[in-house]
Amino acid sequence: MMHHGNISEVIKDQEKMLLSMEVSNEKLTSFNNVSEETFRRLAGNFVQNTKLLSDMKKELDTVFRRIRSLKVKVQTGYPDAYAVAESKHRLVLEDEDEAAESNS
């Protein structure tokens, strides 16, 4: 049989552990509530930003499609001027690429 002193000591230890577990449970509950609110807020921002990026991509696709269309019109209407402009543009791009590579 267990001694009465040992039993009361075990009960006190159990009460301490119960109190410790209750405090831990309160802290975890509070943390979960804060995390849930933060997640809700950030999820809304994420959805908005995703929609914004999607809209921006559509607009950029439209702009690049229009640029390609204009490029074809200029190329067919003014082939000599287009060739000159394209050769000058290539030289500028090559110079910029060389400068970027030397800075790396």
N, C-alpha and C positions, 0 to 999 in steps of 0.2 A: 504494500500500500504506500501511497505517497504521503509525505509529511505535509501538515497543514501550511507551514511556511512556504514550502515549494509550490503549493497550489496557489496561494495568494500572489506569489512572485510571478507565476505563469499568467495569472489573470491580469496583473498590472502590465506585464509585457504585451499581452494581447490588446489591452486597452490603448497602450502607446502606439502599437502597430495600427490599430483601427483608426486612431486620430490621425496618424501620419498618412494612412491611405485615404481618409476623407479629405484632407488638405490637398493631397496629390490629385484626387479626383476633381476637386473644385478648380484647381489650376488647369488641369487638362480640359475641363469643360469650358473654362474661360478662353483658353487658347483656341479650342475648336470653334467657338463662336466668333472670335476675331478672325480666324482663318477663313471661315465661311463668308463673312462679310467682305473681306478682302478679295476672295475669289469671285464673288458676285460682281464687285465693282470692276475688277480687272477683266473678267470675262466679257462684260459689256463693252469695255474699252477695246478689247481684242476684236470683238465682232465689228465695232465701228471702224477700227483701223483696217481690218481685213476688207471691208466693203470699200473704204476709201482707196486702198491699194488696187483693188479690182477695177474700180472706176477709172483710176489714173492709168492703169494698163490699157483699158479700152480706149481712152482718149489718146494715149501715145500710139497705139496701133493705128488709130484713125489718122493721126498726124503723119506717121511714117508712110502710110498708104497714099496719102495725098502728096507727100514729097516724092514718092516713087512715080506717081502719075505725072506730076509736073516735070520730073526729070525726063521721063519718056517723051513728053510733049516737046520739051526744049531740045532733046537729042534728035528727034525727027524733024523739027522745024528749023533748027540751026545747028546742023551737025559739025560744021567747022568751028564755030564759036564754042560749042560744047566740048569738043576735043581739046581745045586750048585751055579752057577753064578746068577741065578734068586733069590735064597734065600739071597745071599750076597747083591745083588742090592736092594732088598726090605728092608733089615736092614738099608742100607745107606739112602734110601728115608724116612724111618720112623724116623731116627735120624734127618734128615734135616727138616721134618715136625714138630717134637717136638721143635727144635730150633727156627723155624719160629713162632710157636705158643707162645713160651715163650717170644719172642721179641715183640709180639703184645701187 
